[in-house]
Amino acid sequence: MTQRVDLATVMDRLAVDDVVTDYAVAVDDGDWEAYRALFTGDGRADYRGSGGIEGPAAEVAEWLARAMRLFPVRQHLIVNRRVTVQDLGGYPGDRAEVHADYLNPMRTESGDEFVSGGRYGFVLTREEAGWRLRSVVIEEKWRRGGGQRGDA
C-alpha cells in the first residue's frame, strides 16, 4: 500500500467520523433538515431498539421532531467509534460501517431527567457530495428515568 492510499483511507475515516458527529449534533439541536441531509435518498433509520420506529429517514425525522419536544435539553454523546472503510484490495471503497456506543442524557421542561445508553450501527455510502448515511440502527442497552427497559 502506498502513502497516497493510506492517506485516502485516513481521510475517508475522518469524513465518516464527521458524519456521525453531525448526526449527533443534528439530533441534539433539533435540526431535522440537517438530519435528513445526512442520509442517502433511500436512507433508513431504525429506532425500534429504543422504543421508536423504523423507516425512511424523512419519516423518522418527523417522528423524532415530535418525540424530542418532550426533552428540550439533550446532549447526545457518541463514543468508542469503530470505523471500518471498505477495502478493495488495499484501496478504500465506497462503503463504511461504524459501530459506536452512546450516552444520551436529556431533561424535560419540568426538570425530570432521563438518561439512556446503548450502541449504534451506522452504514455509510460515498456519494458524489460525500459520505452519507444509508442506515442507522440503535440498540438501547439501559435507561434511567422514564421507566421501562430495566432502569439502571
N, C-alpha and C positions, 0 to 999 in steps of 0.2 A: 504494500500500500504506500502511496506517495504522500508527502506532506500536504499536497493540494487536496487529495481525497480525505485525509484526516481532518483538514480544516473544514471541508464541506460538511462532514459528519458533525463536527463540533458546532458549526453554525446552525445546522438543522436542529440539533438538540436544544440549543439556546432558543431558537424560534418556536419550537414546540413548547418549551417551558413557558415562554411568554404567553402563548395562547391559554395555557392552564391558569396562569396568573390573571390574565384578562377575564377569564371565565369567573374566577372568584370575585374580582372587583365588580364586574357587571351585576352579579347576584347581590352582593353586599350593597351596592349603590342603587339597586333597583333600576338599572339602565337596561331595559328589556330590548331596546333597539340594538344596543351593543351586544347583548346576549345572542340575539338572532343572527347578527352579522358574523359571529364566531363559527357558525355551523355551515356545512355544505348545504346545497339546495335540498338534498334528501336527508339531511342530518336528523338524528333522533336522540331523545333523552329519556332515560328510564329511572324514575324516582320511586318505583314501587317498593324498593328495598328500604325506604324510609316512610312508607305510608302514602306515597304520592301516586302520580300517574305515569304512563309511558306513552310516547307518541312523537309526532313531528316536532322539531324544535320550536316552531312558531306557536303551536298549540300549547306546548309545555310552558313557554314563556308567558302566555296569557294566564295559565293556571298559577304559575309562580307569582305573577304580579298580584293576583288576588290573595294567595296564601301568605305572602310576605308582608301584606298590610298589617297582619296581626303582630308583626315584630319590627317596629320602626328602628330598633337598634340591633344591628347584627354585624358580626365580624367573622368571616369565613376564612379559615386558615387551611391551606393545602400543603402538606409536608411529606417528607420521606418519598420524594418523587423518584420513581424508577422509569427512566425514559429509554425506550428501545426504538431505534430507527431501522427500518427495513434494510437489510444488507443484500445487495445484488452483486455478489462476488467481489466484495471489497469496496463497492460504490454504494452510496446511500440511495435508497429507493424513495418512493412517493407515499409511503405508509409508515405510521409511527403509532406506538402504544405507550400509554403512561398509566402506571398503577401507583396510586398515592393515597396516603391517609389524610383524613380531615378532622378538624375540630371546629365546631360551629356554635359559639355562644351567641345567644340572642336575648332580647328583653322586650316584653310587651309594653304598651303605653302605660299600664298600671304599675310597672316595675317588676312584674314577675319574671324570673329568669328561667331560661330553657337552654340546655347545652346538650349537644349530641356529638358523637364521633363515629367514624367508620372508614370506609375505603371507597375510592373512586376507581373506575376503569374508563379511560379515555382512549378512543381510536381516532386518529387524525389522518387526513389525506392532504397531500400537497396539491394545491390548485394554482392556476396562473397568478392569482393575487396573493398566494402564500399558503401557509398551513391552516386548515380549517377542521373543526370537529365533525366527525362522521357519526360518532355516538358517544354518549356519556351514560354510564351506569353507576348508580350509587347503592352502596350496601351499608346501611346503618348498623353498627355493632352495639351501641349503647346510647342511652339518653338519660338525662336527669331533668326533672321538671316536665310538665306537660303529660305525665302519665304514660302508660304503655311501655313496651319494649324493655321491661325489667330495669326500672330506674336504678342508676348507679348509686 
